[in-house]
Amino acid sequence: MKAVVKHAAERGIQIREDWADPVAGPGQVLLEVAAASLCGTDRELYEWTPSAQAFNLTPPVVLGHEGSGTVLAVGAGVENLTAGDRVALESHLICGRCYPCRTGSAHTCERTGILGMHIDGVFAERVAVPADICVPLPASVSLETGALLESAGVAMHAVQRSGYAVAGQYVLVNGCGPVGLVIAQIALALGAAAVVAVEPNQFRRKQAESIGARVLDPSDDVVGVCRDLAGRRGGFDVALEVSGVRGVLPPLLEALRREATLVTVGHPSEPAAIDIAAFVNKKGITLRGIFGRRLWDTWEQLLLLLQSGRIDLDWLITHRLPLDEAEAAVELLTGDAGKVLLVPGANRR
């Protein structure tokens, strides 16, 4: 079958026509991939950056960790899924035995593996995955939307991790890639008093503006704008850092009021300096981080917002490409693009 493969520990990928057809083993399901979404991590893997190498994958492996599909067959022991079911996929492979797994924090599993890195992923025509990572899709949620749920779940988790500190509050979102845009959309849907979004890319600024956020360029006086809007509160109530860009934490901390919350979502490529005395001790700001999605309450919350019509994800999709054009899809990630989908079926049209 056709697949996009990280073939070696070096820059680049291969489009393989002869990749072995997967088979559903015990506890697994075989899926026909409907759509697979790219994210910044896929670009890191393509470039083979230090950040990508830190995931400790062993090439060759089929890439792709955000996707959806239709069940073709189920392996021994699978009772909750049958052929024809439509599912989205959680990308984290948990052990189920470590302390976090057994105490409600499986998203921080000590032995986490990742779809598309430690087992073959969804940049392929078909994929065999553990049945446990499949999330059945409601009839009202399309397969393309299903391919967006993994990354949208990161946004939902960030809002959860803030303590849902968005309703009736001033919210600052730094970085308007797809995750940042969904954070802004969720915050507005939950009743944020105002959302200020900071983003250097003009295309993404327009996307953020289209959903009701007030948009700033990083060169603008972000701290001044936030303090002016907040008035006597002294600053914003919550900030969510999604970009992972070096040096952005100090101004975000300055823009927050006392006893506010900062949630970090983006992964910086190097350590970041924070003035603990000024911001954590004296200002009392709570600093929290997230990784992936909470299993499984994030998924349930996100699906509920989708089904109720409070949020929509399809508007994030700007490009649909066949597997053959995976390299072009990677290039789009740094340009004027929202969510870029690889659609395996497009190769057969």
N, C-alpha and C positions, 0 to 999 in steps of 0.2 A: 504494500500500500504506500501512498505518498505521506511523507512526514517531514517536518522541519527539525533538524537534528543539530545539537551542539556536539560537533564531531571530535573536538580536541581542545586541550587547555590553551587556547589561543584565540585571537580575534576572528570573528566570523561564524557562519552557520553553513549547513548543507541542506539542500532540498533533495531528499532521497525518494526515489520511486520504488525501491526494493525493500523497504523496511518491513520486517516480519509482521504478519497479521497477528494482533493480540488475541488471546483466548481468556475467557472468564474462568479463573481458578476458584478454589474454595473461598467463599466470602466475598467474591468479586462480582462485578457486572461488566458486561461488554457494551460500550456505547457507540452509537454513530454520532460523531461530533457535529453539532449544528452550527455553532459559532464559538470562536475563541477570541478573547480580548487581550490586547497587549498593554503592558504597563512599563514604568520606568525600569523595573528590575529586568525586564526582557532586554532592554537596551544595554544595561550593565552586563548582562550575560553575553550579549553579542560582542561588546567591546572587550570582554574578559578583564574587567577592572578589578582592583583589590576588593571592592565591595562584593562583586560577583564571586570571586574566589573564596571569600569568607563563608559562603554557603556550603563549601566542601562537597560539591557534586563531582561525580566521576564520569567524564565523557566516555563513550557516546551516550547521549540521552535525548529523547524527544522533549523539546521545550513546550512551555505553555501551562499556566496554572490558573487561568480564569476562563471558564468555559461552561457549556451546557450541551446536552444531547439527548438522544432517545435510546432507551434500553433495547438492545438487540437480543441479549441472552443473559441469564444469571447462572452463577456458579453454585456449587453445592453449599447448602446451609443458608442461602439467601431466601428469606421468606417475605420481606417487606416490599420487594420490588418485582415487577414482572415485565416481560417484553411489551414495548409500546409506551411505557411510562416516560414522561418528560422530566428531566432533572437538571438542576444546577449543581455545581461542585464546590465544596469547601476544599481549600488547597493544602491545609495542614493535616499531616498524617501523625496521629498521636499514638502513644504507647498504651494508654489506658491503665498503667500500673504505677506510675510515679506519684509522688505526693501531690503535685498540682492537678494531675488528672483525677485523682481520687477525692479532691476537695473543692471541685467546682471551678478550677482554673486551668482547664485542659489546653487553652490557647497559649499557655506558657509551659507546655509539656517539656520535660528535661531532655526528651529524645525526639523532638519534633523533626519529622521529615517533610518535604514539600513536593507536591505534585509538579512535574515538569523539571525537577532537579534530581530527586532521589528515586523516583519512578518515572516512567515515560508519561509525558503530559499530553495536552489537548491540541497542540499544533499538528494535527494528524487527522486522517479520515476517520479512524476509529481508535478507541482507547479502552483498556481494561483498568478499572479502579476499584478500590474497596467500596463495598456497598455502604459502609458507614459514613462516607463523605458525600453521599448523594442526598440532595435536598429536593423532594418532589415539588414540582411547580404547580401552583393553582391554575385553573383553566384560563383565568384572566391575564396571566403573565406569559408573554411570548418567550420562545427559546432565545431570541436575541437579547431580550431584557434579562433572561436568566444568566447570560454570559457576563452581565455587568454586576451581578449581585455580590461576587467575591470582593471586588474593589469598593463597591458601595457599602458593603458591610464594614469596611475599615472606617468609613465616615461615620456610620452608625455607632460603631464601637467608640470612636473618639467622643461623640456626644454623650454616650453612656458614661464614659470615663470621667467626663467633666462633672458628673453628678446631675446630668440633664440641666446644667446651669445655663440654659439658653432661653427658656420661656420668660418673657417679660424682661429680658436682660439685654445689655449691649454686648455684642459678639464680634470679635476680631478674628478674621481668617487670613493667614499668611500663606499664599500659594493657591492658585486657582487652576491646577490640573483637575482631572476628573474627581479625585477624592475631595479636594478643597471645595469644588463646586457642589458636590453632594452634601458636604457639611453645611455649607451656606443654605442650601435648599431645605435641609432638615431643620436647621435652626429657625428659618422663617416659617416653615410649616408648623413648628411647635410654639410659635408666638413670640419670637425674638423682637425686642423693641426696635432694634436696628442691627444690621450686619454690615460691617466694613470689611471689604476684601482687598488685599494687597497683592498685586501681580504685575510683573514687568511686561508680559506679552500682551499686545493690544488685542489680539483675537480672543484670548481668554478673559481679558477685562470686559470685553463686550458680552461674552457669555455670562459672566457674573452679573453684569448690569441688567441683562435680560430677565433675570429671576428676582430682581428687586434689591440686590446688594448695592451699597454705595462703594464705588471702586476708586482705589488709589494706586498710583505707581510707587514703587519703593523709594523713589527720589522725592516724593511729596513729604510734607511734614505729618507723618502718620501719628506721632505722639501728640502733636498739637491738635489735630483734627479730633482724635479720640477724647482728649481732655475737654475740648470745647463742647463736643456733643454730650459728654457725661455730666458736665456742669459740676454741681456741688458733690457729686459722687466721687470725683477725683480721678476717674479713669474708667476703662471698660471692665465688665464683670468677668469675662472669660476670653482667652485667646487660644487659638488652635494653630500650631505651627506645622504646616504640611510640606513646605518646600525642601527642607533638609539643607538649605543654603547656609554657608558659614557666616557667622556674625549677626544673625537676625534676632537672636534671643534677647540681648540687652534692650533694643528699642521696644520689643513686645512687652517686656517686663515693665518698662517705663510707662507704657500706654495703659497698664492695668491699674485699677484702684487697689487700695489696701485690702487684704484678705480675699483677693481674687484667685482665679485658677488659670494655669497655663498647661495645656495638653500638647505634648510633642508627638507628631505623627510621622513626619519625614525623618529619614535616617541620614544624619550628617556623615560625611566621609572622614571626618577627623574630630577629635575631642573639642568640646565647646566650653569656654570659660564663663562662669556665672558668679556674680558678686553675691555670695550667700548672705553676708551680713546685711547688705542693703536691701535685697529683694526677698529673701526667704525669712530671715530673722526679723528685721525691723519692719518690713512691709507686709510680712505674713502671707506671701503668695504661696499657694500650693502648686507644686510642679509634679505632673504625672505624665507617663508615657504609655503608649499602646503598641501592640504587635498583633496584626491579624484581626480576627473576630472572636468574640466570646462564643463558645460552643454550649448551647445553641440559641441562647436568648437573643443575640444580635440578629440572627437570621429571622427569628420569629417576629421581632419588632420591625425589622425592615420590610418583611413581606406584608405585615399589617398596614404599614404606611402606604405601600404600593397599592394594595387591594382597596384601601379606603379612598384612593385618589388624592391623598394629601401630598404625595411626591410623585414625580415621573422621572424615568431615567433615559428613555429612548432618545430624547433631544440631545443627549451627550454624544451619540454616534455621529461621526462626520465622515467616516470612510469604511468601506467594505471591500476587502481584497481576497483573491484566492491564495492558497498556500504557496503557489509558485512565486508570489510577490511579497514574501515575508521580509526580504531585505528592504524593500521599498516601504513596507509597513513600519519597520524599525526607524527608518529615516524620518517618517512623518511625526514621530513622537517629539521631535525637537522643533517642529514647525507649527503651522496654524492648523492644529488638529485637536479634536476632543478625544473620544474613544475610537480607536481603530480596531476593527474586527477582521480576523481571518475567517473566511467562510469556506470550509472544505468543499461543499457542494458546488461552489462556483467553478471549480475545476472541471465539472462534468457537464456544464451547460453548453 
